[in-house]
Amino acid sequence: MHRVIFFLFFLLLAACETDTFRVVPAEEWDQPTSGTPITAATFREVSRAIGSEARTQCLRETRKQNCDFRIMVDVNPRAPANAFQTLDENNQPVIIFTRSMIRSAQNEDELAFVMGHEAAHHVLGHIARQSKNASDAATKFGDQERQRGGSDAEIEEAQKLGAKVGIQAYVKDFELEADELGTIITYKAGYNPLIGAKFFDRIPDPGDRFLGSHPPNAQRVQRVLETSKKLGLTQ
């Protein structure tokens, strides 16, 4: 999950220095995609469908957050394959795809599945939950260091470590939650999540590392299969 607000802030700072980070709305992106299955027109079509269904799911879940999704393209041709969800300065949900990520999709179902997964992170309030987890853990670690008689510098380092642990502790659960709701969003937007989940066959398997950022691919595929079965889809 590469979507915390701080990550976008870092990218924007980097852009100021390198002038390489620039995003455009999906409806305005119209660059050639020769040699790839996904055209700019297909990307816009999927963006409209997923954005609409994600908004429906978001409004159903809560009325306390902005549900109007903006889907953008990072036009830097050297940016690695990546897609992430973040919030802008008005707390509007933003989903950003790099051009490499768009080219890596073999069909519209894969593109829709990845987009639905990212949208699900916002619907489920993962940024706010991640922020709270980080804050709570930072406070706990800092208090423990203070009770041990640590210096101000040591307390600060303990808080930084706590924030990192707080973020990582639940990130795998968040990914699986987003896979589940993302499957539903993909299906209800008119795409096949079972085909879309084939995307996992081509990405590196992170395994089951302690405090890793993603669950094993097999576990994620299983969550998609289970959710799809509830929707009446079978392989």
C-alpha positions in Angstrom: 0.0 0.0 0.0 1.8 3.1 -1.2 -0.7 5.7 -0.4 -0.1 7.5 2.9 -0.4 11.3 2.7 3.2 11.7 3.7 4.2 9.7 0.6 2.4 12.1 -1.7 4.0 15.0 0.2 7.4 13.5 -0.4 6.6 13.1 -4.1 5.5 16.7 -4.4 8.7 17.9 -2.7 10.7 15.7 -5.1 8.9 17.1 -8.0 9.8 20.7 -6.9 13.5 19.6 -7.1 13.5 17.4 -10.2 10.5 18.6 -12.1 9.6 15.0 -13.0 6.4 14.4 -11.0 3.4 15.7 -12.9 -0.1 14.2 -12.8 -3.0 14.8 -15.2 -6.7 13.8 -14.7 -7.7 10.5 -16.4 -10.2 12.3 -18.6 -7.4 14.5 -20.0 -4.7 11.9 -20.5 -4.5 11.0 -24.1 -1.0 9.8 -24.8 -0.2 7.0 -27.2 0.0 3.5 -25.7 1.0 1.5 -28.8 2.0 -2.1 -28.1 -0.1 -2.4 -24.9 -3.6 -3.7 -24.4 -4.8 -0.6 -22.5 -5.4 2.5 -24.6 -6.0 5.9 -23.1 -9.7 5.6 -24.0 -9.9 2.3 -22.1 -8.2 3.8 -19.1 -10.7 6.7 -19.1 -13.6 4.2 -19.5 -12.5 2.1 -16.6 -11.8 5.2 -14.5 -15.4 6.4 -15.0 -16.9 3.0 -14.1 -14.7 2.3 -11.1 -15.0 5.9 -9.8 -18.8 5.8 -10.0 -19.1 2.4 -8.2 -16.5 3.4 -5.6 -18.5 6.5 -4.9 -21.6 4.4 -4.4 -19.8 2.1 -2.0 -18.3 5.0 -0.2 -21.6 6.8 0.4 -23.1 3.5 1.6 -20.3 3.0 4.1 -20.1 6.5 5.6 -21.1 10.2 5.1 -18.2 11.5 7.0 -15.6 11.5 4.2 -15.4 12.8 0.7 -16.5 10.2 -1.8 -15.8 12.0 -5.1 -12.8 10.2 -6.5 -10.2 11.8 -8.7 -8.2 9.4 -10.9 -4.9 10.7 -12.2 -2.0 9.6 -14.3 1.6 10.3 -13.4 3.0 11.1 -16.9 6.6 10.7 -15.9 7.7 8.0 -18.4 10.5 6.9 -16.1 8.3 6.3 -13.0 8.2 2.6 -12.0 4.9 0.6 -12.1 2.8 1.8 -9.2 -0.7 2.7 -8.2 -1.7 4.3 -4.9 -4.5 6.2 -3.2 -4.0 9.4 -1.2 -5.9 12.5 -0.2 -5.5 16.0 -1.6 -5.5 19.2 0.5 -9.3 19.2 0.6 -9.4 15.5 1.7 -10.7 14.5 -1.7 -9.6 10.9 -2.5 -7.1 10.7 -5.3 -5.9 7.5 -7.1 -2.7 7.8 -9.1 -1.4 5.4 -11.8 2.0 5.7 -13.3 2.2 5.1 -17.1 4.2 1.9 -16.4 1.5 0.6 -14.2 -1.1 1.2 -16.9 1.1 -0.6 -19.5 1.6 -3.6 -17.2 -2.1 -4.4 -17.2 -2.9 -7.1 -19.7 -6.6 -6.3 -20.0 -9.3 -4.0 -18.7 -10.3 -6.4 -15.9 -6.8 -6.2 -14.4 -6.8 -2.4 -14.6 -10.2 -2.3 -13.0 -9.2 -4.7 -10.2 -6.1 -2.6 -9.3 -8.2 0.6 -9.4 -11.0 -0.9 -7.4 -8.5 -2.1 -4.8 -7.0 1.4 -4.4 -10.5 2.9 -4.2 -11.4 0.4 -1.5 -8.6 1.8 0.7 -10.4 5.1 0.9 -13.9 3.7 1.4 -12.5 1.7 4.3 -10.8 4.8 5.8 -7.4 3.2 5.8 -5.4 6.5 5.8 -7.2 7.7 9.0 -6.9 4.3 10.6 -3.2 4.1 9.7 -2.6 7.6 11.1 -4.3 6.7 14.4 -2.4 3.4 14.7 0.8 5.3 14.2 -0.1 8.0 16.7 -1.2 5.5 19.3 1.9 3.4 19.0 4.2 6.4 19.0 2.6 7.6 22.2 3.0 4.2 23.8 6.6 3.7 22.8 7.5 7.3 23.9 5.8 6.8 27.3 7.7 3.6 27.8 11.0 5.2 27.1 10.1 8.1 29.4 9.3 5.7 32.2 12.7 4.2 31.7 14.3 7.6 32.2 15.3 8.1 28.6 16.5 11.5 27.3 14.4 13.7 25.1 16.3 12.4 22.1 15.8 8.8 23.1 12.1 9.5 23.6 11.8 11.0 20.2 13.5 8.0 18.6 11.2 5.7 20.5 8.2 7.6 19.2 9.5 7.4 15.6 10.0 3.6 16.0 6.5 3.3 17.5 4.9 5.2 14.6 6.6 2.9 12.1 5.5 -0.2 14.0 2.0 1.2 14.3 1.7 1.7 10.6 3.2 -1.7 9.7 1.3 -3.8 12.3 -2.0 -3.7 10.4 -1.0 -2.9 6.9 -1.4 -6.6 5.7 -4.9 -6.7 7.1 -5.7 -3.4 5.3 -4.5 -4.9 2.0 -6.7 -8.0 2.4 -9.7 -5.7 3.4 -9.0 -3.7 0.2 -8.8 -6.9 -1.9 -12.2 -7.9 -0.6 -14.0 -4.7 -1.2 -12.0 -4.1 -4.3 -13.4 -7.3 -5.7 -16.9 -6.1 -5.0 -16.3 -2.7 -6.6 -14.7 -4.3 -9.7 -17.6 -6.7 -10.1 -20.3 -4.2 -9.6 -18.6 -1.8 -12.0 -19.0 -4.4 -14.8 -15.6 -6.1 -14.7 -14.4 -9.6 -13.7 -12.3 -9.6 -10.6 -11.3 -13.3 -11.2 -9.6 -12.2 -14.4 -8.3 -9.1 -12.7 -6.7 -11.0 -9.9 -4.4 -12.7 -12.5 -2.3 -9.6 -12.0 -1.0 -11.3 -8.9 0.6 -14.1 -11.1 3.1 -11.6 -12.5 4.2 -9.6 -9.5 6.8 -10.6 -7.0 5.5 -12.6 -4.0 6.4 -10.8 -0.8 6.0 -14.0 1.3 4.9 -13.8 4.9 7.5 -11.5 6.4 7.1 -10.0 9.8 6.0 -6.4 9.5 6.0 -6.7 5.7 4.0 -4.3 3.7 1.9 -6.9 1.8 0.4 -10.4 2.5 1.6 -13.4 0.4 0.1 -13.3 -3.1 -1.6 -16.7 -2.5 -3.5 -15.3 0.5 -4.6 -12.3 -1.5 -5.8 -14.5 -4.4 -7.7 -16.6 -1.9 -9.5 -13.6 -0.5 -10.6 -12.6 -4.1 -11.8 -16.2 -4.8 -13.8 -16.3 -1.6 -15.4 -12.9 -2.2 -16.1 -13.7 -5.8 -17.8 -16.9 -4.8 -20.2 -14.9 -2.6 -21.0 -12.7 -5.6 -21.8 -15.8 -7.7 -18.6 -15.9 -9.7 -16.6 -19.1 -10.2 -13.5 -19.9 -12.2 
